[in-house]
Amino acid sequence: MALWIDVSIKKHQLKLFDGSKLIKTYPVALGKMVTPTPHGSYTIINKQRNPGGPFGVMWMGLSKPHYGIHGTNNPASIGKSVSHGCIRMYNHDVLDLANRVPIGTGVVIR
């Protein structure tokens, strides 16, 4: 079995799976209408703790340049479509997720 991430744009949810088994569900903020979160299949290509700025305590870059899964300095935004296309998580959630998934983990956004 392999870990992978499923992001539902409609539900503002990120789900972590091990094969077909759901491990955990997290609430997320996604891109707004003018800067939507891109649909598709990507991989996590890097991780950076405390990247600074609006990215909270963790950045996990996706194989699509300039897009990633990251924390936030604005927790009130979670559950809304407000980002520039990135997947935004509560800081405690993004740390939990980052500790569970290695670089190379697949991410499906739909």
Buried (B, 14 or more C-beta within 10 A) or exposed (E): EEBBBBBBBEEBBBBBBEEEEEBEBBBBBBBBEEBBBEEEEBBBBEBBEEBEEBBBBBBBBBBBEEBBBBBBEEBEBBBBBBBBBBBBBBBEBBBBBBEBBEEEBBBBBE
